[in-house]
């Protein structure tokens, strides 16, 4: 698998990222380790996790479990230096971790230290802020989104506190870079502005949702990512499995995510299956695997982007990895554009 720069960090990563959020819930530790072995065999050396994982659903008793699965792999097999490892501090957005407390400098340090122990490593390559303190419009919140009226000076003071602690953690060798998740363009712009003004670590990347069915990133964020060399780490590039076709007709197969989260985080709507059918039809007409078509589309957008591929079986992971060799024709891209215009926001 091709290695590409991770923004301006100096880190080289695989062009796809291995998602791990099911390890410890839908997947056992053994299954997670089998996925790691397959990923490494194919040069997939960029892995993403979070302190709140596993998910679907998130439970208080499983917090940190995915990091422990990864840490146990390193303890048994070594090879930490062959992996670029990303994880996240939760912050606003989930009450199971520190009661949903906002991210401060102290919280950042606490989270880093805890993740290092669970991951059984001395350093984390990319440490991300899972949710901005001021909330966000992601995960279907855009339909009722109202920006906070917190005085900007207060927000900037919080950002400065986090950046100063990040600078210390980088100096101590505990993290190599810091990044964002579920963030807005305004937020990212101010993180970069403050870091530049004070000589503190620059936010390296942003992890937001992106797929054929969720293309909020295509306008202001796309320009920002390209101009600022802030790559998108695209989560849910298969729209939580909708683009595989396995839920067509509203079915809920045994062992799938819909068993525990039937609405797939608000993605199952009266409109979504028409949009899914349109994309499945494009793949069928052109003799493409719909999963690989969806992933190849994300990977080749006109802004820096790395899809995060998650799987609950080795067969799924093998299919996902196979997308790296697919280049979509102009005819396919024209049909995708037409479908997007018909179904611009199906959830």
N, C-alpha and C positions, 0 to 999 in steps of 0.2 A: 504494500500500500504506500502511495506517495506520501512523503513528509513535507509539510508546509510550515511557514513561520506562524507562530501564534501572535499576531499583531506585532507590536514593537518590543516584546518581552525578551527576544533573543532565543526563546524556546522553539524547537522544531517538534511538531506533533503530526500524527497521522491525520489524513484528510477527513476521516470520520472519527467520532468520539464514541466510546463504549458507555452506554448508560447502564446503571446498576440498581435502580430504585426498587426492583422486585426481589433482590437478593435478601432473604430473611423473612419473606412473606410468601409470595407466589413461588419463589425459588428457594430451595434449600441451600445450605453452604456448599455442599458437594456440587450442586448444579451451577452455582455461581463460579466455583473454581473450574468447572468444565468449560464454562464460557470464557473465562480468563485464558485458559490454555488455547482455545480456538482463536481468540483475539490475537494473542501473541504470535501464533503460528502464521497469521496473515498480516503481521506488522501493524496491528491496531493497538497502538501503545498509549493512546490518550484516553483516560478513563475519568468519568464524572460521577461523583456521589454527593452526599450531604449528611449533616448530622441528624436530620429528621427522618432519613430513610431507614427502613423500607416504607413504601406507600401502598395505597390501594387495599385497605385504608391505612392511614397513619394511626398508630396506637401508642399510648404512653409506654407500654411495656416493651415495645420493639424499637424505640428511639435509639439511634446509634448502631443498630444491628447490621446494617449494610457495611458501614465502615469496619466493623469487627470481622465480617466475612473477608474483606480485602486484606485487613491486617493479618489474619490467620494465613492467608496465602503467602504473604511476604515472609512470615515467620517460618513457614515450612519449605518454601521454594526459593527465597531470595529474589534477586532480580529487580530490586527497587529502582536501581539506576537505569533500567531499561524502560521505565514507565514515566509518563507525564501525568501526574495525579491532581485532579481538581476536586475540591469539596466546598461546602458552604456553611455559613452561620445562618441560623433561621431568622431571628429577628421578628418583626411584625408579620403576622400571617398564620401562626400556629401556636395555640395556647399550650400544647404539650411540652414545648421546650421553653424553659424559664418563664412560663406563664405568658408567653407572647411578648416579652419585654423587648423594647427597641434595641437596635444595635448601637452600642457606645464603644469607646475605646476599650473600656474594661471588659465588656461582653465579647468583643472581638478577641482579645487575648485569652479569655476563659475558654472560648470555643476552639481556638487554635490548639491550646494545650490539651483539651479533651480529645479532639480529633487526632492529634499526634499519637496519643496513647492507644486509641482504638485502632488506628491504622498501622500501629507498630512501625513507625518511621520517625526520622529526625527532622523531616522537612515536608512541606506541602508545596507543590509547584504553583498552583493557582487557587487562591482562597477567595471565595465569592460571597457577596452579601445577597442572601436568598430573596429578601423582600426589602424595599425601601421603607424607612420609618414612617414616611408620610402616606403610605398606602399606594395603590396602583390601580390601573384600569385593566389589568390582565385577568385571565380566567373568567371571561364573560362579564367582568365588572364594567366594561366599557359602556354597556347599555344604560347604566344609571350613574356613570362617573361624574363626580363633581370635585374639582381640585380643592385641596385643603386651603384654608386661609391662614395657616401658620405663618408668622412673620418670616420672610426669607432670612433675616439675620440669625434667627434661631436655628433654621435648617442648616445654614452654612457653618454655624458653630458646632453642630453635631457632626457634620461631614469632616470638619477640621480635626475634631477629636479622634475620629476613626482613622483618618489619614495619618495623623501623628503616631498613633499606635501601630499602624501598618508599617510605617517607616522603621520603627524600632524592631518589629518582628522580622522585617527584611534584613536589617543590620545584624540581628541575632542568628540569621540563617534558618529561621523556622518557617518562613514562607518566601517564595521567590517572586510572586506577583499577586496582585489583587484584582478582582473583577466584580461585575455587577450581575444582577438577575432581576427579571420582572421590573425593569426600570424604564423610565421615559427619557425622551431626548433632552428635555430641560434638566432632569436630574443628572444625566450623564455629562452634559455640557458643563455643569457647575462642579461636578467632581473633578473634571479635567482642569477647569480654570483654577480651582483652589490648589490642586496638586502642583500645577505649573508655577503659581505665584509663590508657593512656599518651598519648592524643591522637594516635594514629597512623592511617594509612589503614585504612578499614573494608573488609573483603571484600565486594565488591559483588554477586557472583553465584556460582552453582555450576553446573558443567557435568557432569551425570550422565546415564546412559542412561535413556530413558523411551519406551515405546511401548505399544500394545495388548498386546504379548507380554511386556513387562518393566515391571512397575508397582511396583517396590520403593519408589518415592518417595511412594506414596499415603498413608502414615500419618504417622510422626513427621516425616519430611522435609517433607511437605506443610504441616503446621502450622508448622514452623519457617520455611519460605519465606514463608508468608503473614504470620506475626506479625513477622518481622524484615525484610520487604520485600527478600528475597534471591531474585531470580528464578532459576528453573531454565532453563538453556540445554540443551534436551533433545537429546542426540545419539542417532543411530540411531532416529528416530521411525518409520521403516519397517522396523525390525528387520533392518538390513543387507540390505534387499530382499525379505525373506521375505513381507512383507505386500503386495507388489505382485502376488504369485501367480506370478511367473516361474519360481520353483523348485518349483512344485507337482508332486507325483509324484517328487520327488527329482532332477529334471533339472538339468543344469548347462549353461546356454546359453553359447555362445562369447562372449568379451569381458566376461563378468560377473565379479563378485568371487569367486564360488565356484571359478573356474578356478584361482586362486592360493591361496585359503583355503577348501577344500571344506567345512569345518565351520563357517565364518562365526564364528570366535571362540567356538566352543562353543554356538552357537545352533541348530545342526542336531542334533536329538535324535529318538528314536522317537516323542515326543509332539507335536512342534512342528507337523507338517503337519496333524494333526487340528484344532489350534487355528487355524491359518491358514485351513483350509477353512471353519471356523465364521464367521470374519470376512469371508471372501470371499462366503459365502452371504448374510450380512446386507446387504452392499453390493449384491449382485445383486437381492435381493428389493425393495430400496428404490430401484433405478435409480441407484445412486451409483458413481462411480469409487472402487475400493477404496483407492487411494493417497490420494486427496483425503479420503475418510472417515477414514482413519487419522491424517492430519495435522490435520484439523479437530478430531478428538477430543483430540489432545494440546494444541492451541492453546487449547482452551476448558475446561481443567481448573479446579477451584476453588482454584487457587493461581497465583501469577505464573509464567508459563512462556512461553518462546520456542522453537519447534521449529527445529532446525538442519537445513536441507534440502540434501542433496548429490545430485549427478547426474553421470552420465557422458555425457549427450547433451543437446542443447538441447530435444529433445522431452520428455525426462524433467523437465527443469527447468521447462518451460512448464506441464506437468501439476501439478508441485508448487506452483508459484506460484498456480495456479488454485484451490487449496484455500482461499485467504484469503476467498473469497466464499461458502464453504459453511457453512451452519448446520445442525447435526444436529437432527432432530426428537426429541421425547420417545420416540416408538416405536423409533427407531434406538438411542437411548441405552439403553433398556430391554433391547433384544436384546444390545447390547454388554455390559451388566452381566451378563446371563444367561450369555453365552459366557465371560466372565471368571471366573465362579464355577465353571464346568465345567473351565476350563483356566487356573488362577491363576498357574502358573509353569511354562510348557512348556519352558523351557531354563534 
